[in-house]
């Protein structure tokens, strides 16, 4: 199978070489230009662009670096004369573009590409965008920091709940980072809504900060601003490859998410765009992913044979993402609601949340010494208050509620405005955290 | 100093023009400015912000009611006001002595101190944040040293007080520049009279000198307040979200969100910023700051005693060291190999500079070009608006001032989206592409965003200028435009220069609108280059090196402007052109 693919590829290359070597006799010559909007760094895009241009010398690739938000806005506002491709990690950004009819369908002809990676399909089932690499979520830590603060080495999500890690952990907000959103969603689906929120809030009690951009977390861990970050693998792996004193581990329950590329609707250089998709999925393109500065997980299975020993393989290593059965429909219904809820309970009330958990940790230590029954009861109540969500799973998927967080449509009536729900949740969080703190303080004093 | 009687307006004018105290030239200027603001500020911003007033089918104010019913919004509003006021206080404590020393005493290198005083305004995106954390952060150099030596930390960058600390270090140049310009305009005769009457030292400063320079101080303080009030970079860097600007930003920039609250907050930010400036102007109302004597070269410079000199130098060095420590951090970052959880980088290298000079030469010239155009537009518009608002009675003149000022609170991303929405469909002739992505549009976007700075500086300068000087010129037969060009503009030069420098320096590091409007590397400015590098761990060094380049570019431009201004002033003084 491998050889046939290889031969196909060579045949394709040969065909293209023919087109550009001789007169453009083929029906689909590549255009002279290809404009790609991307949120990836030059370290990632550079090698692909160079190799593609070498393969197709007649086509000049123009890279426009924009943050994901700016990229989506740019494509939305430039409908009349759009760039050709959008190339980024966050699957939610592609969903937004797809819903806005800003992407066009294509069926990549490459074979030997995995159907699914981790919990989700590699490609958009409707064919509007394509996964070209996968990435897993995990824990990145600064070795100098961990040593200086005598922290244990974190291995599992549950480790991050430990009192030792108080004030040492960072994350980006799911409303700001599509990949963090998927991690949060995976935890909620894996552990169930109530237990999942309890875990998130308990880990949240140890947060040093909630960053407004994905790259803020590895930046802070690299600098030693805090010691432990919940990040996507290539942030940790590429920082290590660049020489920072950091390590990255996959916890045994993690989520694997594809990084994507899509062709913009109305792209003027459609043939070149299609060729670029094929190139990314080709053996040569996929092998580039192994570069230490890129460090993404290929979706072409055969490429793992060339990978250095110890390179994570989500298709062989069963613990990488396969334990959770991820339900896309569930995720989609509550997407916007979940972002807002996380911000209400954690991002905007981080001070109150961490104060509550600080008191709970102190009380836990005190109660384990005093063995006071009264103290244990108070403490259990405090924990419950500091780890519960204001709405149930059923409410979260109720269109009357979830719809308030989506674009207003006359045919979709909602129970209340977004701002009204947010105010309720905010009040819930403040009240609970304050009460949890005072209960924990009572528990610590109980004899 | 003979008193020039106010002359009745010349007779051969239509009644309207007389009532407005305006010439057709003034009206033309007003129309031009209005057109510029409508085209590049109001229409683009309105095309985005209308969502705040839209409930899916019609006009609504329910979103504004929601704002006032939401406790986190009210809390954020108070936090923002508190941080704004405290920052003005702290920034004044740094800037007022610095301005006074440099203007008052005979110092060697006053231009250098003034230049270094501007540099804090140039905080390159991302790089500045990383450097700030590496120097002042919980595990930054200073705290690591403190922990080692004494076993405690100082939470420089914690919560609202951290925001105040960082903002004050960042924006005190607004006060420094405007106050210096004002101080330089004070008539030395005033000071001498006071001295003859026995005032000296603190009494002379607090009763005569400072009050006369008040327009400059108020302009600077109002800008600091408005800028801090609307700044989102610093709170986000410190992960403080309970302030208005970050609340608006987090909502406006979430992918694909149609939530109106972000635009509601933006609108409220605009209203509150304009109100703050208006209140500050009210504080100056009914007072006279203008003096007629000019050309004396400002306050008499005097030699200072040895003790005073040591104290003054001590303060200047301490203040500049504090204010420039983030830039020292950026410099270290740009020549360091790996810098992580340590006082200094592990090793030093020049490789990052080779990288950027190989890859990023064009960014530099683009930045200079765009920012110079933007700053030029700003001082021209700023001076015209100030003149129209203060010297004519044209209807709507204050509205022009307020609209221009509102730009201070418009998020760059909103302006960027608005410009794309309005001008992308407009094609340039000769196949030059769309108007929205044409390079000149970047300069225009910068000019709109930075106009408030130049406007406040120009207004302050004009406030100190006595109208009788213009009337005297007109009585002697000069036309309005000659008076403007030969009398008013030269006498406002200090304020215009301050406006130019602040606009230029801050435009050099603008990112959010840049990210939307740049379409080709060849047209990209430095801030875009820094963004591109700072997206990966390996790019931190080259990104910092570009940051250093941005700082150097601005510093050289600033220093040159001061040199030119000083030479100009010296020339005027020497030739005895005391007007």
Interface residues (C-beta under 8 A of the other chain):
Chain A: X39 X40 X41 X42 X43 X44 X62 X63 X64 X65 X66 X67 X68 X69 X70 X72 X73 X74 X77 X78 X80 X81 X90 X92 X93 X95 X96 X99 X142 X144 X145 X148 X173 X175 X176 X178 X208 X209 X210 X211 X212 X215 X218 X219 X220 X222 X223 X224 X225 X226 X235 X238 X239 X241 X242 X243 X244 X245 X246 X293 X336 X339 X343 X347 X348 X350 X351 X405 X406 X407 X408 X409 X410 X417 X418 X419 X420 X422 X423 X426 X427 X430
Chain B: X55 X56 X57 X62 X63 X66 X67 X69 X70 X71 X72 X126 X130 X133 X134 X137 X138 X139 X140 X159 X236 X239 X241 X242 X246 X249 X250 X253 X254 X255 X256 X257 X258 X259 X261 X337 X338 X339 X340 X341 X342 X413 X416 X417 X420 X421 X424 X425 X434 X512 X515 X516 X518 X519 X520 X521 X528 X531 X532 X533 X534 X535 X536 X537 X538 X539 X540
